[in-house]
Amino acid sequence: MGIKEDVEEGVEIREPLVSEHATNKGHPWMVYFTTLVAVCGSYEFGTCAGYSSPTQDAIRSDLGLSLAAYSLFGSILTFGAMIGAITSGPIADFIGRKGAMRVSSAFCVAGWLVIFFSKGPIPLDIGRLATGYGMGSFSYVVPVFIAEIAPKELRGALTALNQFMICGAVSVSFVIGNVLSWRTLALIGLIPTSVMLLGLFIIPESPRWLAKRRRGKEFEAALQTLRGKDADISEEADEIQDYITSLEQQPKPKLLELFQTRYMRSVTIGIGLMVCQQFGGINGICFYLSSIFELAGFSAFAGTVIYACLQIVITGLGAALIDKAGRKPLLLISGTGLVAGCIFTAAAFYLKVHEVSLGAVPALALIGILVYIGSFSLGMGAVPWVVMSEIFPINIKGLAGSVATLVNWFGAWLCSYTFNFLMSWSSYGTFIVYGAINAVAIVFIIVVVPETKGKSLEELQAAINA
């Protein structure tokens, strides 16, 4: 294995070069199984996010909650997720990726049980806060874990399953929430975490985390298990060990040190993509989808069903294409579609406000929203999480990943909180603002974001942070 040496700020960094002719004869079935266990956390994420919408009327009726009290119940999930985002990185670095997923699962289990037994608003909010914490933690640790266990040729597709499972769970919650009681739906939320907790006893820990903790025998055993008993792991193992050794020569970074020159590009990419994902309007549109359709004169029920089905199909398509088309092309196509979707929707509301061609408003709004969500599902939904899990060196991954995830959840809260205020100001102006932000995101992707497909994590991170 060749080693390329650079000198950066007086510290020698060895950048591993992977042979283009390296082969792996092992079967990746254990990688697939391990990924399926991990994305149970993603499914739990979607279950938490999708719970409040179909249960609103039933919970308010049973517990006598005002609209303001229920709004607190719905939004407190995001605050729990912010806390989970802040703490998940250090926890994952200290007790391992599997340990962090166990902690996240425990919070979700406790939260769902508290919700199930709730007789009033206070325990209801406490349970929701706990599930939010687990959801925020899962949003970081699941894509990081998958990226660290997957071979480079499968990493994008397997990591993109994170977003697919989230979308699938939200859609399932919308459907079954209309036929099950809110307490039963809370018990349903225990299923994915139960499956994960059982699966975590079987799957290996992240080899890269084990290598970082200098647990050499466990590192090699985990890597061999993931790659197959007949696979030659010597080259990959040496590459991982060499890269981690080079990182250990550098001081452990603190929060402000993330913005030093050596890490600035990866931090800019990771945080920038989270800003692009959230500030383009996705959570405002998702949270208030029914009211958007009603305002445009289209059936809220029909629009929501079409929206959910399209979201699942396009997210699956994006997962299938991410390792073939690449991350950057999908982001650019997605960003362009988001701008187009905003333009269509803005045009619909412009016509409505000025009472011109009112018959075209419902169809135009439907087209705009579907183009928007289809475009988001294709790239901007999953790819920022994939890239975030790839670009941070392992010595800053916990800290930098927590910051990026916190930015994501803050953006989710800010977008959902301001949406109704923006719509009161101007319905079509709201979508013009979102369109402009998505246009800026396209420029950011072109100028700043690199292509990451087909490269090992060590090769990629060394190149970005050189």
Order of alpha helices (4+ residues) and beta strands (2+ residues): beta-beta-alpha-alpha-alpha-alpha-alpha-alpha-alpha-alpha-alpha-alpha-alpha-alpha-alpha-alpha-alpha-alpha-alpha-alpha-alpha-alpha-alpha
